[in-house]
């Protein structure tokens, strides 16, 4: 139950995040407003809503259609069926912050607090925007880490804010890499949609193994993509990842893959320059990946370390038993890649609907290992569809 809130900073943010849930809004139609005729231009509305999001503190914003398949079938808390009526989805990314990340290992005590800070800011921004739209006469609902009716990953992809990476179930943005938290706002305000993007990430991730090499629990695949639930993806072992993040005794949660990714860059100027080179000169991609290790990118910078290593246990702040103090390990690929065994869990191997946080459900890891070993390759799926 402590998970990412073990550090006192994250512990302090959690009540704020949860107390904003009742203010996230509904799908009910709002009372008509005199402004509705003035807000009928989808493109103008999209530009205005993005300007508002940036003004309130969002770092990147995109808009997509809220398609019905993006929504969960039931609410998480009351298990009521979800009947989405909103057709427009505003996706906002919050940068977790390079300065602090540079001083961290990614799985030390500040990791969970960085995450919760992004979620807290996102919940506040989406909440204010949703309330504003409802006063203008438009129905709106925020979808946060504490309560969301919609899957964030497909919305983020379709809103043009990144591509899926080797890390797996994570959308990597070209400017801030994987260093973001998302918040969504669905609404019936007419909005024009953005388009998905391709900035060459699939080619880069196919060559780069840095996140897999540096993963503390060997949960990120060294191998190629597989088909999972109908999608082509580098599928991580979520059981390994989840267990490590939940039981990390020398830190709060984990963001090691985010910390060490070559796209985790300091500033927009540097990331834009390297991004343009990667896009326009594909032959330079391998050299850029190697360059990232050569300059020690992903190492901890002690100058940027400002926090205290503290742990909350039963409401009492104590000194923890230790802290993860990792730096790059260039030899881990040879150690881990050959014997890596990954499992995944298709829907029939997952806990049934209605399983609560208080339930104990043992995953069938042997079945998960077999499912991964037998997974269809993308080339086979394409051949099958011909």
Secondary structure, 3 states (H helix, E strand, C coil): CCHHHCCHHHHHHHHHHHHCHHHCECCCCCCCCHHHHHHCCHHHHHHHHHHHHHHHCCCEEEEEECCHHHECCECCCCCCECCCCCCEEEEEEEECCHHHHHHCCCCCCCHHHHHHHHHHHHHHHHHHHHHHHHHCCCCEEEECCCCCCECHHHHHHHCCCCEECCCCCCEEECCCECCEEEEEEEECCCCCCCCCCCCCHHHHHHHCCHHHHHCCCCCCCCCCCEEECCEEECCCCHHHHHHHHHHCCCCCCCCHHHHHCCCCCCCHHHHHHHHHHHHHCHHHHHHHHHHHHHCCCCCCCHHHCCCCCCEEECCEEECCCCCCCCCCCCCHHHHHCCCCCCCCCCHHHCCCCCCCCCCCCCCCHHHHHHHHHCCCCHHHHHHHHC
